[in-house]
């Protein structure tokens, strides 16, 4: 699955909206907001797909793979 910036943005917006409907306890509000933001970022990062391009070499008869991984996140 690819990274979806729109989904992350919606989750962050939702976290801020929920902050507006708290009971006035600043510490509780900050805990709620930071928890929601952490959850949104964690979910976003875990949806990344690693795309291998080139760079690694495996010996023909097995053994240790060597080289430098060249790729990107989507």
Secondary structure, DSSP 4 states (H G I P E B T S, - for coil): ----HHHHHHHHHHHHHHHHTS-S-HHHHHHHHHHHHHHHHHHHHHT--EEEEEEEE--TT----EEEEEEEE-
